[in-house]
Amino acid sequence: MTTEPTRADRPRDNLPEAVSNMVTLWSSLAEVAADVAHAKRAIFLAYVAEGFTEAQALDLVKTI
């Protein structure tokens, strides 16, 4: 006999703490996104420096 999942009680988190945690998370996410963009640009430029056209380099970077 399987039991049906029940709805959890409403979380009783502290709203200011939750908002602070969300701000920290989004800030970290923005930093990571900037790092990824920087790395992809470096790879793109390396492909172009090796003789690929910009269109070819862009296609190659899109697959990463």
PDB file of N, H, CA, C and O in Angstrom:
ATOM      1  N   MET A   1       0.835  -1.176   0.000  1.00  0.00           N
ATOM      2  CA  MET A   1       0.000   0.000   0.000  1.00  0.00           C
ATOM      3  C   MET A   1       0.885   1.245   0.000  1.00  0.00           C
ATOM      4  O   MET A   1       1.740   1.403   0.871  1.00  0.00           O
ATOM      5  N   THR A   2       0.680   2.114  -0.962  1.00  0.00           N
ATOM      6  H   THR A   2      -0.015   1.986  -1.669  1.00  0.00           H
ATOM      7  CA  THR A   2       1.473   3.341  -1.028  1.00  0.00           C
ATOM      8  C   THR A   2       0.750   4.466  -0.316  1.00  0.00           C
ATOM      9  O   THR A   2      -0.479   4.534  -0.291  1.00  0.00           O
ATOM     10  N   THR A   3       1.527   5.319   0.244  1.00  0.00           N
ATOM     11  H   THR A   3       2.525   5.264   0.224  1.00  0.00           H
ATOM     12  CA  THR A   3       0.918   6.466   0.910  1.00  0.00           C
ATOM     13  C   THR A   3       1.029   7.680   0.009  1.00  0.00           C
ATOM     14  O   THR A   3       2.027   7.860  -0.689  1.00  0.00           O
ATOM     15  N   GLU A   4       0.031   8.484   0.028  1.00  0.00           N
ATOM     16  H   GLU A   4      -0.780   8.337   0.594  1.00  0.00           H
ATOM     17  CA  GLU A   4       0.022   9.704  -0.767  1.00  0.00           C
ATOM     18  C   GLU A   4       0.903  10.741  -0.084  1.00  0.00           C
ATOM     19  O   GLU A   4       0.878  10.880   1.138  1.00  0.00           O
ATOM     20  N   PRO A   5       1.676  11.462  -0.875  1.00  0.00           N
ATOM     21  CA  PRO A   5       2.460  12.528  -0.252  1.00  0.00           C
ATOM     22  C   PRO A   5       1.532  13.590   0.315  1.00  0.00           C
ATOM     23  O   PRO A   5       0.495  13.905  -0.268  1.00  0.00           O
ATOM     24  N   THR A   6       1.909  14.117   1.423  1.00  0.00           N
ATOM     25  H   THR A   6       2.752  13.860   1.896  1.00  0.00           H
ATOM     26  CA  THR A   6       1.076  15.148   2.040  1.00  0.00           C
ATOM     27  C   THR A   6       1.723  16.513   1.836  1.00  0.00           C
ATOM     28  O   THR A   6       2.938  16.632   1.673  1.00  0.00           O
ATOM     29  N   ARG A   7       0.905  17.502   1.851  1.00  0.00           N
ATOM     30  H   ARG A   7      -0.082  17.406   1.984  1.00  0.00           H
ATOM     31  CA  ARG A   7       1.403  18.863   1.698  1.00  0.00           C
ATOM     32  C   ARG A   7       2.107  19.273   2.974  1.00  0.00           C
ATOM     33  O   ARG A   7       1.576  19.117   4.073  1.00  0.00           O
ATOM     34  N   ALA A   8       3.301  19.798   2.816  1.00  0.00           N
ATOM     35  H   ALA A   8       3.733  19.925   1.923  1.00  0.00           H
ATOM     36  CA  ALA A   8       4.080  20.215   3.975  1.00  0.00           C
ATOM     37  C   ALA A   8       3.462  21.471   4.590  1.00  0.00           C
ATOM     38  O   ALA A   8       2.788  22.253   3.920  1.00  0.00           O
ATOM     39  N   ASP A   9       3.709  21.630   5.853  1.00  0.00           N
ATOM     40  H   ASP A   9       4.257  20.995   6.398  1.00  0.00           H
ATOM     41  CA  ASP A   9       3.277  22.863   6.498  1.00  0.00           C
ATOM     42  C   ASP A   9       3.999  24.042   5.867  1.00  0.00           C
ATOM     43  O   ASP A   9       5.082  23.899   5.301  1.00  0.00           O
ATOM     44  N   ARG A  10       3.386  25.186   5.975  1.00  0.00           N
ATOM     45  H   ARG A  10       2.506  25.301   6.435  1.00  0.00           H
ATOM     46  CA  ARG A  10       3.991  26.401   5.440  1.00  0.00           C
ATOM     47  C   ARG A  10       5.329  26.642   6.142  1.00  0.00           C
ATOM     48  O   ARG A  10       5.408  26.581   7.369  1.00  0.00           O
ATOM     49  N   PRO A  11       6.374  26.913   5.366  1.00  0.00           N
ATOM     50  CA  PRO A  11       7.674  27.164   5.992  1.00  0.00           C
ATOM     51  C   PRO A  11       7.583  28.340   6.964  1.00  0.00           C
ATOM     52  O   PRO A  11       6.870  29.313   6.717  1.00  0.00           O
ATOM     53  N   ARG A  12       8.294  28.237   8.036  1.00  0.00           N
ATOM     54  H   ARG A  12       8.873  27.447   8.237  1.00  0.00           H
ATOM     55  CA  ARG A  12       8.263  29.280   9.044  1.00  0.00           C
ATOM     56  C   ARG A  12       9.593  30.041   9.076  1.00  0.00           C
ATOM     57  O   ARG A  12      10.049  30.478  10.133  1.00  0.00           O
ATOM     58  N   ASP A  13      10.200  30.189   7.904  1.00  0.00           N
ATOM     59  H   ASP A  13       9.831  29.834   7.045  1.00  0.00           H
ATOM     60  CA  ASP A  13      11.475  30.885   7.821  1.00  0.00           C
ATOM     61  C   ASP A  13      11.311  32.363   8.131  1.00  0.00           C
ATOM     62  O   ASP A  13      10.242  32.951   7.973  1.00  0.00           O
ATOM     63  N   ASN A  14      12.385  32.915   8.564  1.00  0.00           N
ATOM     64  H   ASN A  14      13.254  32.437   8.693  1.00  0.00           H
ATOM     65  CA  ASN A  14      12.448  34.331   8.832  1.00  0.00           C
ATOM     66  C   ASN A  14      12.572  35.036   7.478  1.00  0.00           C
ATOM     67  O   ASN A  14      13.555  34.826   6.768  1.00  0.00           O
ATOM     68  N   LEU A  15      11.600  35.862   7.114  1.00  0.00           N
ATOM     69  H   LEU A  15      10.802  36.033   7.691  1.00  0.00           H
ATOM     70  CA  LEU A  15      11.588  36.494   5.801  1.00  0.00           C
ATOM     71  C   LEU A  15      12.824  37.363   5.551  1.00  0.00           C
ATOM     72  O   LEU A  15      13.413  37.247   4.476  1.00  0.00           O
ATOM     73  N   PRO A  16      13.246  38.219   6.470  1.00  0.00           N
ATOM     74  CA  PRO A  16      14.459  39.006   6.199  1.00  0.00           C
ATOM     75  C   PRO A  16      15.688  38.123   5.953  1.00  0.00           C
ATOM     76  O   PRO A  16      16.515  38.436   5.097  1.00  0.00           O
ATOM     77  N   GLU A  17      15.804  37.036   6.693  1.00  0.00           N
ATOM     78  H   GLU A  17      15.131  36.782   7.389  1.00  0.00           H
ATOM     79  CA  GLU A  17      16.923  36.117   6.491  1.00  0.00           C
ATOM     80  C   GLU A  17      16.828  35.453   5.123  1.00  0.00           C
ATOM     81  O   GLU A  17      17.840  35.293   4.440  1.00  0.00           O
ATOM     82  N   ALA A  18      15.632  35.068   4.719  1.00  0.00           N
ATOM     83  H   ALA A  18      14.810  35.198   5.273  1.00  0.00           H
ATOM     84  CA  ALA A  18      15.435  34.427   3.417  1.00  0.00           C
ATOM     85  C   ALA A  18      15.779  35.393   2.287  1.00  0.00           C
ATOM     86  O   ALA A  18      16.399  35.002   1.297  1.00  0.00           O
ATOM     87  N   VAL A  19      15.379  36.647   2.434  1.00  0.00           N
ATOM     88  H   VAL A  19      14.876  36.965   3.238  1.00  0.00           H
ATOM     89  CA  VAL A  19      15.689  37.647   1.410  1.00  0.00           C
ATOM     90  C   VAL A  19      17.198  37.874   1.346  1.00  0.00           C
ATOM     91  O   VAL A  19      17.764  37.989   0.259  1.00  0.00           O
ATOM     92  N   SER A  20      17.838  37.938   2.489  1.00  0.00           N
ATOM     93  H   SER A  20      17.378  37.844   3.372  1.00  0.00           H
ATOM     94  CA  SER A  20      19.289  38.110   2.534  1.00  0.00           C
ATOM     95  C   SER A  20      19.987  36.944   1.846  1.00  0.00           C
ATOM     96  O   SER A  20      20.938  37.145   1.090  1.00  0.00           O
ATOM     97  N   ASN A  21      19.524  35.738   2.102  1.00  0.00           N
ATOM     98  H   ASN A  21      18.751  35.575   2.716  1.00  0.00           H
ATOM     99  CA  ASN A  21      20.104  34.555   1.458  1.00  0.00           C
ATOM    100  C   ASN A  21      19.901  34.597  -0.055  1.00  0.00           C
ATOM    101  O   ASN A  21      20.784  34.205  -0.818  1.00  0.00           O
ATOM    102  N   MET A  22      18.731  35.075  -0.482  1.00  0.00           N
ATOM    103  H   MET A  22      18.014  35.393   0.138  1.00  0.00           H
ATOM    104  CA  MET A  22      18.448  35.159  -1.910  1.00  0.00           C
ATOM    105  C   MET A  22      19.356  36.195  -2.574  1.00  0.00           C
ATOM    106  O   MET A  22      19.845  35.971  -3.681  1.00  0.00           O
ATOM    107  N   VAL A  23      19.582  37.316  -1.910  1.00  0.00           N
ATOM    108  H   VAL A  23      19.186  37.498  -1.011  1.00  0.00           H
ATOM    109  CA  VAL A  23      20.483  38.341  -2.457  1.00  0.00           C
ATOM    110  C   VAL A  23      21.888  37.771  -2.604  1.00  0.00           C
ATOM    111  O   VAL A  23      22.548  37.992  -3.620  1.00  0.00           O
ATOM    112  N   THR A  24      22.344  37.041  -1.596  1.00  0.00           N
ATOM    113  H   THR A  24      21.807  36.861  -0.771  1.00  0.00           H
ATOM    114  CA  THR A  24      23.668  36.422  -1.656  1.00  0.00           C
ATOM    115  C   THR A  24      23.743  35.426  -2.808  1.00  0.00           C
ATOM    116  O   THR A  24      24.735  35.390  -3.536  1.00  0.00           O
ATOM    117  N   LEU A  25      22.716  34.632  -2.972  1.00  0.00           N
ATOM    118  H   LEU A  25      21.910  34.662  -2.380  1.00  0.00           H
ATOM    119  CA  LEU A  25      22.674  33.649  -4.048  1.00  0.00           C
ATOM    120  C   LEU A  25      22.726  34.317  -5.408  1.00  0.00           C
ATOM    121  O   LEU A  25      23.509  33.905  -6.264  1.00  0.00           O
ATOM    122  N   TRP A  26      21.910  35.339  -5.627  1.00  0.00           N
ATOM    123  H   TRP A  26      21.274  35.674  -4.931  1.00  0.00           H
ATOM    124  CA  TRP A  26      21.883  36.023  -6.913  1.00  0.00           C
ATOM    125  C   TRP A  26      23.199  36.733  -7.189  1.00  0.00           C
ATOM    126  O   TRP A  26      23.642  36.791  -8.336  1.00  0.00           O
ATOM    127  N   SER A  27      23.826  37.271  -6.152  1.00  0.00           N
ATOM    128  H   SER A  27      23.466  37.224  -5.220  1.00  0.00           H
ATOM    129  CA  SER A  27      25.118  37.914  -6.312  1.00  0.00           C
ATOM    130  C   SER A  27      26.163  36.899  -6.766  1.00  0.00           C
ATOM    131  O   SER A  27      26.950  37.167  -7.674  1.00  0.00           O
ATOM    132  N   SER A  28      26.162  35.740  -6.129  1.00  0.00           N
ATOM    133  H   SER A  28      25.523  35.522  -5.391  1.00  0.00           H
ATOM    134  CA  SER A  28      27.094  34.681  -6.505  1.00  0.00           C
ATOM    135  C   SER A  28      26.830  34.203  -7.931  1.00  0.00           C
ATOM    136  O   SER A  28      27.765  33.946  -8.689  1.00  0.00           O
ATOM    137  N   LEU A  29      25.577  34.090  -8.285  1.00  0.00           N
ATOM    138  H   LEU A  29      24.818  34.299  -7.669  1.00  0.00           H
ATOM    139  CA  LEU A  29      25.210  33.665  -9.632  1.00  0.00           C
ATOM    140  C   LEU A  29      25.703  34.671 -10.667  1.00  0.00           C
ATOM    141  O   LEU A  29      26.174  34.279 -11.735  1.00  0.00           O
ATOM    142  N   ALA A  30      25.601  35.949 -10.364  1.00  0.00           N
ATOM    143  H   ALA A  30      25.219  36.267  -9.497  1.00  0.00           H
ATOM    144  CA  ALA A  30      26.076  36.986 -11.284  1.00  0.00           C
ATOM    145  C   ALA A  30      27.589  36.890 -11.470  1.00  0.00           C
ATOM    146  O   ALA A  30      28.088  37.062 -12.582  1.00  0.00           O
ATOM    147  N   GLU A  31      28.314  36.619 -10.397  1.00  0.00           N
ATOM    148  H   GLU A  31      27.908  36.479  -9.493  1.00  0.00           H
ATOM    149  CA  GLU A  31      29.768  36.466 -10.492  1.00  0.00           C
ATOM    150  C   GLU A  31      30.138  35.272 -11.360  1.00  0.00           C
ATOM    151  O   GLU A  31      31.038  35.363 -12.195  1.00  0.00           O
ATOM    152  N   VAL A  32      29.454  34.169 -11.169  1.00  0.00           N
ATOM    153  H   VAL A  32      28.722  34.096 -10.491  1.00  0.00           H
ATOM    154  CA  VAL A  32      29.727  32.965 -11.962  1.00  0.00           C
ATOM    155  C   VAL A  32      29.403  33.215 -13.436  1.00  0.00           C
ATOM    156  O   VAL A  32      30.156  32.805 -14.318  1.00  0.00           O
ATOM    157  N   ALA A  33      28.288  33.884 -13.697  1.00  0.00           N
ATOM    158  H   ALA A  33      27.676  34.218 -12.980  1.00  0.00           H
ATOM    159  CA  ALA A  33      27.923  34.186 -15.083  1.00  0.00           C
ATOM    160  C   ALA A  33      28.979  35.061 -15.748  1.00  0.00           C
ATOM    161  O   ALA A  33      29.308  34.865 -16.918  1.00  0.00           O
ATOM    162  N   ALA A  34      29.507  36.023 -15.005  1.00  0.00           N
ATOM    163  H   ALA A  34      29.240  36.182 -14.054  1.00  0.00           H
ATOM    164  CA  ALA A  34      30.563  36.880 -15.549  1.00  0.00           C
ATOM    165  C   ALA A  34      31.819  36.071 -15.843  1.00  0.00           C
ATOM    166  O   ALA A  34      32.476  36.291 -16.861  1.00  0.00           O
ATOM    167  N   ASP A  35      32.154  35.144 -14.967  1.00  0.00           N
ATOM    168  H   ASP A  35      31.621  34.965 -14.140  1.00  0.00           H
ATOM    169  CA  ASP A  35      33.327  34.287 -15.191  1.00  0.00           C
ATOM    170  C   ASP A  35      33.146  33.410 -16.424  1.00  0.00           C
ATOM    171  O   ASP A  35      34.078  33.237 -17.210  1.00  0.00           O
ATOM    172  N   VAL A  36      31.959  32.863 -16.591  1.00  0.00           N
ATOM    173  H   VAL A  36      31.203  33.004 -15.953  1.00  0.00           H
ATOM    174  CA  VAL A  36      31.672  32.019 -17.757  1.00  0.00           C
ATOM    175  C   VAL A  36      31.761  32.851 -19.040  1.00  0.00           C
ATOM    176  O   VAL A  36      32.337  32.406 -20.032  1.00  0.00           O
ATOM    177  N   ALA A  37      31.193  34.049 -19.016  1.00  0.00           N
ATOM    178  H   ALA A  37      30.725  34.410 -18.210  1.00  0.00           H
ATOM    179  CA  ALA A  37      31.236  34.916 -20.187  1.00  0.00           C
ATOM    180  C   ALA A  37      32.678  35.276 -20.539  1.00  0.00           C
ATOM    181  O   ALA A  37      33.051  35.280 -21.712  1.00  0.00           O
ATOM    182  N   HIS A  38      33.480  35.574 -19.535  1.00  0.00           N
ATOM    183  H   HIS A  38      33.177  35.570 -18.581  1.00  0.00           H
ATOM    184  CA  HIS A  38      34.887  35.914 -19.761  1.00  0.00           C
ATOM    185  C   HIS A  38      35.628  34.728 -20.392  1.00  0.00           C
ATOM    186  O   HIS A  38      36.404  34.906 -21.331  1.00  0.00           O
ATOM    187  N   ALA A  39      35.390  33.537 -19.880  1.00  0.00           N
ATOM    188  H   ALA A  39      34.759  33.392 -19.117  1.00  0.00           H
ATOM    189  CA  ALA A  39      36.051  32.341 -20.408  1.00  0.00           C
ATOM    190  C   ALA A  39      35.620  32.073 -21.847  1.00  0.00           C
ATOM    191  O   ALA A  39      36.449  31.739 -22.694  1.00  0.00           O
ATOM    192  N   LYS A  40      34.329  32.218 -22.124  1.00  0.00           N
ATOM    193  H   LYS A  40      33.655  32.490 -21.436  1.00  0.00           H
ATOM    194  CA  LYS A  40      33.853  31.970 -23.489  1.00  0.00           C
ATOM    195  C   LYS A  40      34.419  32.999 -24.469  1.00  0.00           C
ATOM    196  O   LYS A  40      34.732  32.669 -25.613  1.00  0.00           O
ATOM    197  N   ARG A  41      34.546  34.244 -24.013  1.00  0.00           N
ATOM    198  H   ARG A  41      34.292  34.512 -23.083  1.00  0.00           H
ATOM    199  CA  ARG A  41      35.135  35.260 -24.891  1.00  0.00           C
ATOM    200  C   ARG A  41      36.606  34.939 -25.175  1.00  0.00           C
ATOM    201  O   ARG A  41      37.072  35.097 -26.304  1.00  0.00           O
ATOM    202  N   ALA A  42      37.328  34.491 -24.156  1.00  0.00           N
ATOM    203  H   ALA A  42      36.949  34.362 -23.239  1.00  0.00           H
ATOM    204  CA  ALA A  42      38.736  34.129 -24.345  1.00  0.00           C
ATOM    205  C   ALA A  42      38.859  32.975 -25.344  1.00  0.00           C
ATOM    206  O   ALA A  42      39.752  32.979 -26.192  1.00  0.00           O
ATOM    207  N   ILE A  43      37.979  32.006 -25.244  1.00  0.00           N
ATOM    208  H   ILE A  43      37.254  32.003 -24.555  1.00  0.00           H
ATOM    209  CA  ILE A  43      38.000  30.875 -26.180  1.00  0.00           C
ATOM    210  C   ILE A  43      37.665  31.350 -27.593  1.00  0.00           C
ATOM    211  O   ILE A  43      38.314  30.952 -28.561  1.00  0.00           O
ATOM    212  N   PHE A  44      36.648  32.205 -27.702  1.00  0.00           N
ATOM    213  H   PHE A  44      36.121  32.529 -26.917  1.00  0.00           H
ATOM    214  CA  PHE A  44      36.271  32.771 -29.003  1.00  0.00           C
ATOM    215  C   PHE A  44      37.458  33.483 -29.642  1.00  0.00           C
ATOM    216  O   PHE A  44      37.769  33.259 -30.812  1.00  0.00           O
ATOM    217  N   LEU A  45      38.115  34.336 -28.870  1.00  0.00           N
ATOM    218  H   LEU A  45      37.863  34.518 -27.920  1.00  0.00           H
ATOM    219  CA  LEU A  45      39.263  35.081 -29.398  1.00  0.00           C
ATOM    220  C   LEU A  45      40.414  34.149 -29.779  1.00  0.00           C
ATOM    221  O   LEU A  45      41.132  34.412 -30.744  1.00  0.00           O
ATOM    222  N   ALA A  46      40.588  33.073 -29.033  1.00  0.00           N
ATOM    223  H   ALA A  46      40.005  32.859 -28.250  1.00  0.00           H
ATOM    224  CA  ALA A  46      41.634  32.100 -29.358  1.00  0.00           C
ATOM    225  C   ALA A  46      41.335  31.415 -30.695  1.00  0.00           C
ATOM    226  O   ALA A  46      42.237  31.206 -31.505  1.00  0.00           O
ATOM    227  N   TYR A  47      40.067  31.069 -30.919  1.00  0.00           N
ATOM    228  H   TYR A  47      39.334  31.239 -30.261  1.00  0.00           H
ATOM    229  CA  TYR A  47      39.698  30.463 -32.205  1.00  0.00           C
ATOM    230  C   TYR A  47      39.975  31.432 -33.355  1.00  0.00           C
ATOM    231  O   TYR A  47      40.527  31.043 -34.385  1.00  0.00           O
ATOM    232  N   VAL A  48      39.593  32.684 -33.173  1.00  0.00           N
ATOM    233  H   VAL A  48      39.145  33.000 -32.336  1.00  0.00           H
ATOM    234  CA  VAL A  48      39.823  33.686 -34.221  1.00  0.00           C
ATOM    235  C   VAL A  48      41.321  33.860 -34.458  1.00  0.00           C
ATOM    236  O   VAL A  48      41.761  33.974 -35.602  1.00  0.00           O
ATOM    237  N   ALA A  49      42.103  33.879 -33.381  1.00  0.00           N
ATOM    238  H   ALA A  49      41.746  33.786 -32.452  1.00  0.00           H
ATOM    239  CA  ALA A  49      43.559  34.025 -33.521  1.00  0.00           C
ATOM    240  C   ALA A  49      44.174  32.841 -34.267  1.00  0.00           C
ATOM    241  O   ALA A  49      45.209  32.982 -34.919  1.00  0.00           O
ATOM    242  N   GLU A  50      43.537  31.684 -34.170  1.00  0.00           N
ATOM    243  H   GLU A  50      42.696  31.570 -33.641  1.00  0.00           H
ATOM    244  CA  GLU A  50      44.047  30.493 -34.860  1.00  0.00           C
ATOM    245  C   GLU A  50      43.590  30.406 -36.316  1.00  0.00           C
ATOM    246  O   GLU A  50      43.942  29.466 -37.028  1.00  0.00           O
ATOM    247  N   GLY A  51      42.802  31.394 -36.752  1.00  0.00           N
ATOM    248  H   GLY A  51      42.516  32.158 -36.173  1.00  0.00           H
ATOM    249  CA  GLY A  51      42.428  31.435 -38.160  1.00  0.00           C
ATOM    250  C   GLY A  51      40.977  31.123 -38.475  1.00  0.00           C
ATOM    251  O   GLY A  51      40.577  31.179 -39.637  1.00  0.00           O
ATOM    252  N   PHE A  52      40.184  30.797 -37.474  1.00  0.00           N
ATOM    253  H   PHE A  52      40.509  30.751 -36.530  1.00  0.00           H
ATOM    254  CA  PHE A  52      38.759  30.576 -37.722  1.00  0.00           C
ATOM    255  C   PHE A  52      38.094  31.917 -37.992  1.00  0.00           C
ATOM    256  O   PHE A  52      38.521  32.945 -37.467  1.00  0.00           O
ATOM    257  N   THR A  53      37.054  31.905 -38.806  1.00  0.00           N
ATOM    258  H   THR A  53      36.707  31.069 -39.233  1.00  0.00           H
ATOM    259  CA  THR A  53      36.287  33.134 -38.988  1.00  0.00           C
ATOM    260  C   THR A  53      35.501  33.388 -37.706  1.00  0.00           C
ATOM    261  O   THR A  53      35.341  32.492 -36.877  1.00  0.00           O
ATOM    262  N   GLU A  54      35.015  34.611 -37.554  1.00  0.00           N
ATOM    263  H   GLU A  54      35.145  35.339 -38.228  1.00  0.00           H
ATOM    264  CA  GLU A  54      34.229  34.919 -36.358  1.00  0.00           C
ATOM    265  C   GLU A  54      32.972  34.059 -36.286  1.00  0.00           C
ATOM    266  O   GLU A  54      32.570  33.630 -35.204  1.00  0.00           O
ATOM    267  N   ALA A  55      32.349  33.806 -37.441  1.00  0.00           N
ATOM    268  H   ALA A  55      32.675  34.154 -38.320  1.00  0.00           H
ATOM    269  CA  ALA A  55      31.138  32.962 -37.474  1.00  0.00           C
ATOM    270  C   ALA A  55      31.478  31.535 -37.032  1.00  0.00           C
ATOM    271  O   ALA A  55      30.739  30.932 -36.254  1.00  0.00           O
ATOM    272  N   GLN A  56      32.597  31.000 -37.528  1.00  0.00           N
ATOM    273  H   GLN A  56      33.197  31.490 -38.160  1.00  0.00           H
ATOM    274  CA  GLN A  56      33.004  29.650 -37.131  1.00  0.00           C
ATOM    275  C   GLN A  56      33.329  29.606 -35.642  1.00  0.00           C
ATOM    276  O   GLN A  56      32.920  28.683 -34.937  1.00  0.00           O
ATOM    277  N   ALA A  57      34.059  30.598 -35.173  1.00  0.00           N
ATOM    278  H   ALA A  57      34.391  31.348 -35.746  1.00  0.00           H
ATOM    279  CA  ALA A  57      34.430  30.647 -33.759  1.00  0.00           C
ATOM    280  C   ALA A  57      33.186  30.729 -32.886  1.00  0.00           C
ATOM    281  O   ALA A  57      33.107  30.063 -31.854  1.00  0.00           O
ATOM    282  N   LEU A  58      32.224  31.533 -33.289  1.00  0.00           N
ATOM    283  H   LEU A  58      32.288  32.074 -34.128  1.00  0.00           H
ATOM    284  CA  LEU A  58      30.977  31.660 -32.526  1.00  0.00           C
ATOM    285  C   LEU A  58      30.232  30.334 -32.476  1.00  0.00           C
ATOM    286  O   LEU A  58      29.718  29.943 -31.428  1.00  0.00           O
ATOM    287  N   ASP A  59      30.174  29.644 -33.608  1.00  0.00           N
ATOM    288  H   ASP A  59      30.592  29.961 -34.459  1.00  0.00           H
ATOM    289  CA  ASP A  59      29.514  28.326 -33.624  1.00  0.00           C
ATOM    290  C   ASP A  59      30.224  27.338 -32.692  1.00  0.00           C
ATOM    291  O   ASP A  59      29.578  26.562 -31.986  1.00  0.00           O
ATOM    292  N   LEU A  60      31.554  27.377 -32.699  1.00  0.00           N
ATOM    293  H   LEU A  60      32.078  28.007 -33.272  1.00  0.00           H
ATOM    294  CA  LEU A  60      32.295  26.470 -31.817  1.00  0.00           C
ATOM    295  C   LEU A  60      32.074  26.806 -30.348  1.00  0.00           C
ATOM    296  O   LEU A  60      31.937  25.909 -29.516  1.00  0.00           O
ATOM    297  N   VAL A  61      32.039  28.086 -30.031  1.00  0.00           N
ATOM    298  H   VAL A  61      32.150  28.815 -30.707  1.00  0.00           H
ATOM    299  CA  VAL A  61      31.846  28.488 -28.621  1.00  0.00           C
ATOM    300  C   VAL A  61      30.429  28.152 -28.162  1.00  0.00           C
ATOM    301  O   VAL A  61      30.216  27.836 -26.992  1.00  0.00           O
ATOM    302  N   LYS A  62      29.462  28.219 -29.070  1.00  0.00           N
ATOM    303  H   LYS A  62      29.634  28.476 -30.021  1.00  0.00           H
ATOM    304  CA  LYS A  62      28.081  27.891 -28.689  1.00  0.00           C
ATOM    305  C   LYS A  62      27.941  26.437 -28.240  1.00  0.00           C
ATOM    306  O   LYS A  62      27.043  26.111 -27.464  1.00  0.00           O
ATOM    307  N   THR A  63      28.822  25.568 -28.723  1.00  0.00           N
ATOM    308  H   THR A  63      29.551  25.833 -29.353  1.00  0.00           H
ATOM    309  CA  THR A  63      28.701  24.149 -28.373  1.00  0.00           C
ATOM    310  C   THR A  63      29.286  23.836 -27.004  1.00  0.00           C
ATOM    311  O   THR A  63      29.113  22.727 -26.499  1.00  0.00           O
ATOM    312  N   ILE A  64      29.965  24.781 -26.407  1.00  0.00           N
ATOM    313  H   ILE A  64      30.105  25.682 -26.817  1.00  0.00           H
ATOM    314  CA  ILE A  64      30.586  24.556 -25.105  1.00  0.00           C
ATOM    315  C   ILE A  64      29.547  24.702 -24.020  1.00  0.00           C
ATOM    316  O   ILE A  64      29.861  24.552 -22.840  1.00  0.00           O
TER     317      ILE A  64
END
